Amino acid sequence: MGVMRIDKMLANCGVGSRRDVKELIKFGRVSIDDKKVNKSDIKVDTDKNKIYVDGKEVFYKKYIYLLMNKPSGVISATEDGREKTVIDILPEKYHKFNLFPVGRLDKDTVGLLILTNNGDFAHNTLSPKKHVFKRYFATVSGVIDKNDIKAFFDGIIFDNGEVCKSARLKVCKIKSNCTDVFVEISEGKFHQIKKMFNVIGKKVLFLKRVKFGGLELDEKLMEGEVRELSEYEVNKVFNEN
């Protein structure tokens, strides 16, 4: 990772603000390898040195990636004056990392949401050039037929003339007055899936994102829960196999 000041390193790890870290150092609670730290501007090599706070080793991570099973009723934003956001419901230990959601899920949409502090990663996952597909499970009104599937594949056109890229629509189960489906899109227009179904005369009754590229939702996560992604899982986003 490189060489940096100990106060910056610990602040980036979420130990506390730089002011908090200076207080920890002042009271002898921070060590580099076997030596107590007495100055906050001491340089540390995060590749070679071991850093401890209160005897517990702290591992430096430049970037962090969280998988959230987003619940209904919260918005995909970092802050909002009126609504509760996905950042508001994060465990307190993640509040220091300046995380933000990768893309958005509507307020009433649930499921897979990635949060990170890596802007390049977020940009690449959302870039049209990368063609990263997102898969959703949806329950929609009425019966989905072959014409609807073809319309999605050909590219839905909104009333304003905006054209959607080809999307994959697969019927899971046809019920008495609604249909369960999977739909995959490679873009993220505002309310896109709901608007796409509106064009073919259907209404989305329930919507859940279950896959982002090659990364699938961890069904062990209860709605509102998060867990950190491994490097392998992060890379799976760009690998759909």
C-alpha angles and dihedrals in degrees: 000000000000141000123318143148115287093233092053092046094052093043090052089051091058096250089131143288119311088260090053091049092051089055091051090051092046091058094046097250097129126075135181109209102316099336130092114238116234101174130052094214095059111127121237130193105223091198096055111020128074114222123202134190114193088346094304118116116241117209117209119231120179091196133026129199124197130191112213129189092215116217126215117265100044127093128230098245139104094238140356133179095222111020132060111248135208088252091057092060096049118113110266093247089070097050093091096059100075091233124182134186119262101234120328143279119203118256093257095040118099136195141052117025126161120212122192146149092226108104094185091055092050092048093050095049092051098040113114088221091065094054093209106179123219118204122209134187111217140177111210134182119259130007123313112218138180092275091058091049090051092048090056091046093049092049125267115248118212123219091260091058096257111147123216122213119252111291132194117235121185127179115228102175135352113215132185096279106000143039133227112219145167117227127186125197133174098207137053112223118169110283086346102162094044091049092047092055091045089060091059092045098259132122124217109235097175132010130188129170109223104169138030111191104309094338116101128201113265101237090198088072114093116222108283094023125118139193134184119261121232121233088254091055092047090054091049089068088075094041116068095185 
